C-alpha cells in the first residue's frame, strides 16, 4: 500500500528534525532563553509599576506631606538609600524575562543618578587655607580624653564640639589646650581655635537652654563668623511618626541668626540632626552650601558611627569656597567627625 508523503516528518535527520532541534535550542518557538515575544511585554507588570512608584518618590519627594508624622522629612533623610531597590527590581525583571519591567527600571535609575550621581565622584580641589572640623562627641562618651586626641589628629585649625556634658568640659579643655589656645563654650557646644576668637555669644534656638553659639575667628586671611549648633534630636515613633517639630523650629531660628550675620564669610559647624535633602532645614540650606556637596568624595555619611547611613553632621559655608571635605574615622562617639578645607579671602 502506498503511504502518504509528510514533508514535516523525517526519520533520517532531514529538514523536519533540524527545525525541531533548532526550536529546542532556542528554548521553544518564541525565542532564545524563553524571551517569547508574546509574553515578554505582558509579564512583570507589578515590577514595572513598583519601578514607576520608586521613580515618582525620588522625583516628588518634596511633595510627600509632613502633616502626618513628618513622613516627608523621614523620606528625605534616607532618600539616597531608595537606590538599593533599583538592582532588586532589575534582577526581578530579568528573572521574569519582562521587557516592560526592564524598561521601567530605567526611570528610577535615571532619576537617582540625576539626584545623587554628582556626589559619587571626587570633587576636591587643590588649595584652601583653613581646615575646620566638627564632632558630636556624645554626652555618654566613655573616654573623652581619647576622643580629644583623635580630634587633634584631624589637623584642623578650628574645631567645633557638640553634646558636651558639664562633667566633661574640663577634660576637653585640658586635652585640647596645647593644640588650640583659644576656646569658648556655651551650653553644650564649644569652639576651639588656633586663632583668636571674639564676639562670642549664644544663639537662641527657642529651646530654653543653649545648644548653639556664634564667634568671629581672626584667621591670617581674614575674619570669619563661625556658628556651632546642635539641633534637637529626632525620633522615629510608631505612634507619632518622625518627631522632628522641635528641630524644625530650632532650624528656623538658626537660619534667621545666620541671615542676620554682618560678616560676609560664614561657616556653620554642627550636628543638625538632618540632611541637606530635608526640607525642614530649608531656612539654612537655602542660604548656605554643603562642603561635602561642593568638594566632597561620596555621600559623607557620619551617623551612626559603626555603620553610617546619613550625613546629619554638617559643615556649611556662605561667602567662602570649599576645596575639600571628608569624614574622619570613628572615635568613642556614636557620630563620626567631619572636616573640610576652605579658602578664606
N, C-alpha and C positions, 0 to 999 in steps of 0.2 A: 504494500500500500504506500502510495506516495504521501510523504509528510509535508505539511505546510512550512514554508521558509519564514523564520522570525529573525529579522536582522538585529534585534536588540538582545538576543540570547546567544551566547558563544561559549563553547567548551574548550576552545584552543587558544585562549588569551587574545581573542580578537578585539575589535573596537568596543564591544559592549563591556567587556571586563575591564578594559583600560578606563572607560568612563566611570565605572563603579569604583575602581581603586582611586581615581583622581578625586572623586567626590568624598571618598572616605578620608583621604589625606587632608582634604580641605576642611574636615570637621563637619561634613554634611553639605547639602546642596546650597546652603546660604552663604558660605564664605569661610575663610580660614579662621581657625580657633573659635568658632561659634559666633563670630560677629555677623549674624544674619541681618540683612537689610530690613527685613520685615519686622524685626524685634528691637534692633538697636535704638530706634527712635521712640519706642513705646516703654522700654524698661527704664527704671531709675527715675521716675517722676518725683518720688518723695525725696530722693537725694538731690535732685536739681532744685526742688523747692527749698530745701534746707540751705543750699548754697545761695539762693537768692535772698533768703531771710538774713543770712550772715552778712551778705554784701550791704543790705539795707541798714543793718545795725551799725556797720562801720561808717556808712555814708551819713546816716541820720542820727548818730549817737547824741548830738546836741539837742535833738528833739524828744529824746526819751525824758518824760517828766520827772521832776524831783518831788512832786507833791506827795507821792506815795513812797514813803521810806527812802527818799533820796536815791531812787534807783538809777537816775541819770548819772549822778556823781560816782556811784559804785561801779557802774559800767565803764565810765571813763577812767577810773583809777587803774583798772586792769585791761584796758582796751587792747593793747598790743597782743595780749595772750589769746585773743579771739583767733589770731592767725593759726593757732595749733589745730583748729578744726579743719583748716584747708587741706592738709595732707590726708586727714582721715576721710574727708569727702572724696578726695581724688582716688584713694585706694578702693573705696566702696564703688565708685563709678567704674573703675577698671574691672573689679570682680563681677559687677553686674553687666559688664560689656555694654554700657549705656553711653551712646554718643551725646545725648541731650544732657546727661549729668556731667560729663567731662567738659562740655562747652560752658555749662552753668558755673562750674568751679572757677573758670577764668574770671568771673565777675568779682568775687571776694579777693581773689589773688591780686588782681589789678588794683583794687581799692586799697588793700593792705599795703602794697608797695608804694602807692601814692602817698599814704599817710606816714609810713614809718621807714620806707626804703632809705631815705636820706640819713637816718640815724645809724644805719648799719656800717657805713663806711667811716673811715678815719678822717676827720675834718680838721685836725690840729694843724697849726702852722708855726713857723719859727717866730721868735720874738717874744715880747711880753716883759714887763719889768716889775711885776708884783704877783706873788703867789699867795692865794688865800685858801683857807681850809675851814670846813665846818663839821662838827661832830656832835650828835646826841650821845652823851656818854652814859646814859641810863642811870637813874637815881639808885638802882639796886646793884650797880657795878661792884663786883666783889674785890676788884683790885684797881682802884682809881690811879694809884701811882704808876702801875704798868701801862695803863691807858694813856696817861700824860706823856710817858716816854715814847709811846707809839705815835702820839700827836707830834712830838718834837721831831721824830724821824721822818715825818712827812715833808720837812723842809720849807714850811710856809712862812711868809713874812707876817701874816695876820691870821689869827685863829679865833674862831667863834665856837663856844661850847654851850650846849643846851642841856636841860634837865639836871642842873647842878643842885644837889641837896645841901642844906646848910651844913651838915656834918662832914661834907667832903670838900667844900670850897677851899679850906686852908691847905688841904693836900694838893689840889691842883695849883694853887698859888705858889706853894713851895717848890713843886716839881718843875713848873714852867718858868720860874723866875730867871734862871740862868739864860734861857733862850729868848725870853720875852720880858724885857724890863718894864714895859708899860702894860697895865691891865685895868679893867673896870668890870665890876659885877653888879648887875641889877636884878634882884629877884632870883630867878632860876636860870638866868642866861649870863654869859660873860664874854668879854673880848680881851684877847691878848695880842700884843703887837711889838714888833721890833722898832717901831717908830712912834713918836709922841702922839698921844690922843688927847682930844679936848672936846668941849661941848657935849659931854656925856649926859644923857637924860633917859628916863624910862619912856617907853611908848605905850600908851593906853590901848589895850586890846579889848576893852569892855568886859573884862573878866572879874575885876575886883582885886586882883593881885597881879604882880609884874612877871610877864613872860616875854618881854621884848625891850630892846634898848636901841639907842642911836648914839653914834660918836663920830667925830671927824678925825681921820688918821692923816698925819702930815708926812706923806711919803716924800722921798727925794725928788719925785717927779710931779708933785702937786698934791693938794689935799683932796681927799675923797670922803664922802659920807658913807659910813658902814652901819647897816641895820642888822641886828641879830634878833631872831624871832623863833619862838616855839609855839605854834598854833595849837589849840586844844586837840586832844586825841579824838579819833572817830572809832566807832564800834559797829560791827555787824550784828544786829539782834533780830532773831526770827520773828519776834512780835512787833518790833518797832522799825525794822529795816536798818538802813545805813544812818546811824545817828550822828549827824555832822552839823547841826544847826549852830552850836557854839563856835565851831571852827569857822563856819561861813561868816558869822558876824565879826569875828576877830580878823578874818581876812579882809573884810571891807574896811575895818579901822586901820589896819596896817597899810592897805593901799592908799587910803586918804593921807596918812602921815608921809608916805613916800612921795606922793604927788605934790605935797607942800614943801618938800625939801628945797633949800636955797642953793646948795652946791650942785654944780652941773653933773658931776660924776657920782654915781650911787652904786653901792654894792649891797645886796641882800644875802645874808648867810643864815641858814637855819633849817629846822625841821618844820615844814609847813603841813605835814600830815595830808598831803595832796600832791597830785602830779600836775604837770603842765597842761594835760588834757582836761583836767577837771574845771568845769565852768564856774564852780564856786570860788575859784581863785582868780577870776577874770579881772577883778579890780587891781590885782598885782600884775598878772601876766600880760595884761593889755598895754602896760607901760614899761615892761622890762623884758629882757631876753635871757633865756637859759644858756649858761655857758656850755652845758652838755649838748644842747641842740645846735649851737653855733660851732663849737670847736671840740666836741667830744668824739669818742670812738665807741659806738654801740649805744645801748639804752641807758647805761649808767645806773642800773638798779642798786639801791642802797639798803633796802629793808625787805624781810628780816635778814640779819647778818649771815645766818647759816645757809640760807638759800634765797637770795634777793629776788623779789618778784615785782617790786615797784620802786620808783625813784620819788620818795617823799622828802628826802633831804636835798635842799636846793641851793644853788648859787646862781643868782640872777644879777644882771647889771643894767645900768642905764647911763648913756653917755660915755661908755667905756667899751673897748674892743677885747673880747676874749680871744685867746690864741690856743689854749689847750685846756681840756677838762678831763678828769679821771676819777675813779673810785679806788680807795686805798684798801688794803687787807683788813680783815676783821680784827677788832680789839676785844676787850671784855664786855663790850656793849652789845645790845641787840640791833644796833644800827651800824653801818659801815661809814667811815669818814669819806667825804668827797672833797676834792680840791680842784682849783683852776688857776691858770696863769692868764693874766690880763695885761693890757697895755694902758698905762696911765699917761695922759698928755699926748 
